Amino acid sequence: MPSLSMEGPYRFNIKTINEKVTRVSPGNYVLGRRNEHGTFLFSYIGRANTDLNSKLKSRAAKIDKPFFKFRYSDTAQEAFRIECENYHDYAKKGKNKHPKRPADTDWKCPRCKIFK
Ligand SMILES: [Zn+2]
């Protein structure tokens, strides 16, 4: 599995999210599991435009994955760009959908022309 430059993997539960994701910041995350050798394998990618901690906790209530990794981003637009890169590098073949941009922006994907 390629490196994502993210912290973790950590247990994907509310307690651990609060312990590890302590800044109110945009950011990126992936969710997944560990195989029998302990290697982290992710199957879900996402981002938060404003508050990574609360986004992860809302996901933890709905999505059943044992582990997460994360990174902070300086801006929401940087988080969007990184999510697009992760999507094109790792997630395009699965059932993941292309990341969406916020409706009030004209941000473009760095890798494709889905946003004209
Ligand atoms: Zn794209």
Boltz pocket constraint, residues with backbone or C-beta under 6 A from the ligand:
constraints:
  - pocket:
      binder: B
      contacts: [[A, 84], [A, 88], [A, 98], [A, 109], [A, 110], [A, 111], [A, 112], [A, 113], [A, 114]]
      max_distance: 6.0
